[in-house]
Amino acid sequence: MNPTTPFRALRIHSDGAGYRSGIETMDADALTPGEVLVEVAYSSVNYKDALAGTGTGKILRRYPLNGGIDLAGHVVASTDPAFKEGDPVLCTGSGLSETRDGGYARYARLDARWTIRLPQGLSLRESMILGTAGFTAALALARMQDNRQSPELGPVAITGASGGVGQLAIDIFSRAGYEVHAISGKTDHFDALRSLGASACIDRRQLSFSGKPMDSVRFGGALDNVGGPMLAGLLPLIAPYGNVAICGNAGGIAFDGTVMPFIIRGVSLLGVASAGTARDLRESIWQHLADDWKPRHLDRIATREVTLEALPEVFGHMLAGESFGRTLVRIGGA
């Protein structure tokens, strides 16, 4: 397809006519500026995309913009010598569908600073099954290991384990040698979570916390997608010098706790903010995801593949808590 030909995009508006999103036809000249023009092959659906696409959450900082915080495809043209026509590349976060046009379109212009060359060992399709969700899970593991997390400390609890980040984290952490305990309220998915590498599955509704400032050690560390009472309950259960990485707030943005796990056991609470990750760390994480941390079950985790037209339905299911696994969005030729 020629980039001078009009193409279709899921475009989001907020103006005097209200907040709305839908499929529109646009020209490449209308895209936000950037050094690297990419023909998009795949994108994905994250919770943030559903919030932006429906207006349920304030994600975009300017309008109109194309949705989609992830994309992978081939370079069509570049003014930056680091990239040439035909190069396979990817981009996650980095302002996509926030301050610049995202991946829900046949073409996107990227800032060269945040354009990542697709590492050997990953296909474009695999990179978008991972997307922001897989990158976040791997970034959490990197932060924990930088702070001396090791399998010897004990099992790692993964909350919100049925979600995209949770499922990929199970696969990534188990691939890296950790025993994984999956925590989820979706008990009908426990067999699927075990098949991804979870050695134990815990119903969050039956996970009782004592409320004590300190309790018996149960986990060596945790990746928490939930926040709120879940985070507060986990901290007293973490082994000395274990880490809890927090990357989500499905259970609330506030939590009640004490300093005791931090000053008695040396537990660390690590924030994971994938969107603004420095380029050198971003490249390192993607190299891990293409190599020693590459999930073994990507095709199993990708439970759905859709086109742009199906996105409104997908957004609705995701916001209603009805989605499972990762939804891949096929944009153009791979």
Secondary structure, 3 states (H helix, E strand, C coil): CCCCCCEEEEEEEEECCEEEEEEEEECHHHCCCCCEEEEEEEEEECHHHHHHHHCCCCCCCCCCEECCCEEEEEEEEECCCCCCCCCEEEEECCCECCCECCCCECEEEECHHHCEECCCCCCHHHHHHHHHHHHHHHHHHHHHHHCCCCHHHCCEEEECCCCHHHHHHHHHHHHCCCCEEEEECCHHHHHHHHHHCEEEEEEHHHCCCCCCCCCCCCECEEEECCCHHHHHHHHHHECCCCEEEECCCCCCCCCCCCCHHHHHCCCEEEECCCCCCCHHHHHHHHHHHHCCCCCCCHHHHEEEEECHHHHHHHHHHHHCCCCCCEEEEECCCC
